[in-house]
């Protein structure tokens, strides 16, 4: 749906926010910055492979809610 490459320049900021606030605050970060939350989660998956399952589940839930296949 979104091209994460359009937001790649924000990856450092996303990682810093995650390290400071944790995963529970990333949706708020997304809303404040205008970066789609799915993109935020995808970029975090690249940086933190250990979170891949949880982030994949969150992305799937968002896509299911909006009917995106």
C-alpha positions in Angstrom: 0.0 0.0 0.0 2.8 2.4 0.9 6.3 2.5 -0.4 8.6 2.3 2.6 11.4 3.6 0.5 9.7 7.0 0.5 10.2 7.0 4.3 13.6 5.4 4.6 15.2 8.7 5.5 13.2 8.6 8.7 14.5 5.2 9.8 17.0 6.6 12.2 14.3 8.7 13.9 12.0 5.7 14.1 14.7 3.6 15.7 15.6 6.3 18.3 11.9 6.7 19.2 11.5 2.9 19.6 14.6 2.7 21.8 13.4 5.6 24.0 9.6 4.7 24.2 9.2 1.1 23.1 6.8 -0.6 20.7 3.6 0.6 22.6 4.2 4.2 21.5 5.0 3.7 17.8 1.4 4.2 16.7 1.4 7.6 18.4 4.8 8.4 16.7 3.3 7.5 13.4 0.3 9.8 13.9 2.6 12.7 15.0 5.0 12.3 12.1 2.6 11.3 9.3 4.5 8.2 8.5 2.1 5.3 8.0 2.2 2.9 11.0 2.7 -0.1 8.6 5.9 1.6 7.3 7.1 2.3 10.8 6.7 -1.4 11.6 8.3 -2.6 8.4 11.4 -0.4 9.0 11.6 -1.6 12.6 11.5 -5.2 11.3 14.6 -4.5 9.3 16.5 -3.1 12.3 15.2 -5.6 14.9 14.7 -9.1 13.4 13.8 -10.5 16.9 10.6 -8.4 16.7 9.6 -9.8 13.3 6.8 -12.0 14.5 5.1 -9.4 16.7 5.4 -6.7 14.0 4.2 -9.0 11.3 1.1 -9.8 13.5 0.5 -6.1 13.9 0.8 -5.4 10.2 -1.5 -8.3 9.4 -4.1 -7.0 11.9 -4.0 -3.5 10.3 -4.3 -4.9 6.8 -7.2 -7.2 7.9 -9.0 -4.3 9.5 -8.8 -2.2 6.3 -9.4 -5.2 4.0 -6.0 -5.1 2.4 -4.8 -8.4 0.9 
